[in-house]
Amino acid sequence: MLEGILIAVGTGFGLGTLPLAPGTLGSLLGLPLAWWLLRYPLAIQATLAALLVAVAIPLCHYAALAVGGGDPSQIVADEFLLFPLAVVGLQAARNPWVMASAFLIFRLFDSLKPPPVSLVESWHGGLGIVADDALAALCTWVAMAGLLRLRRWQLRRTK
């Protein structure tokens, strides 16, 4: 029974088992989670995001073991549980266009795995499964914070 629950949550309730773009489809579950997280003050956002990381590591490890080990593509809990990190503290992400932009950038970092994202993927067990997504989310946060700051600067300059 526990194994079934781990597999269900680990595969994003089946989204990760779909044949086309399982990581992207599984990541979609992170959108409402991120939206919900942004309604809280920053300290609570940070605490909840840390909790999501703490849950993701063993969950992904045991779910991956249950389906054969390694970092199988059908395990997408790492994507949806770590995406909220990409927008922590960025209240502008409550705008659907900003949230969609963060999602696309996160998927690019997670899919293309440029350094430093690619460097942590080989870590052992659940930590390796989750670390690349955590780093992709942090890279997304930096990109989004920079883009939002640039946008604010442009708006001030045109006034």
Stockholm file with secondary structure:
# STOCKHOLM 1.0

chainA/1-159         MLEGILIAVGTGFGLGTLPLAPGTLGSLLGLPLAWWLLRYPLAIQATLAALLVAVAIPLCHYAALAVGGGDPSQIVADEFLLFPLAVVGLQAARNPWVMASAFLIFRLFDSLKPPPVSLVESWHGGLGIVADDALAALCTWVAMAGLLRLRRWQLRRTK
#=GR chainA/1-159 SS CHHHHHHHHHTTTTGGGSSSCHHHHHHTTHHHHHHHHTTSCHHHHHHHHHHHHHHHHHHHHHHHHHTTSSCCTTCCHHHHHHGGGGGTTCGGGGSHHHHHHHHHHHHHHHHHCCTTHHHHTTSSHHHHHHHHHHHHHHHHHHHHHHHHHHHHHHHHHHC
#=GC SS_cons         CHHHHHHHHHTTTTGGGSSSCHHHHHHTTHHHHHHHHTTSCHHHHHHHHHHHHHHHHHHHHHHHHHTTSSCCTTCCHHHHHHGGGGGTTCGGGGSHHHHHHHHHHHHHHHHHCCTTHHHHTTSSHHHHHHHHHHHHHHHHHHHHHHHHHHHHHHHHHHC
//
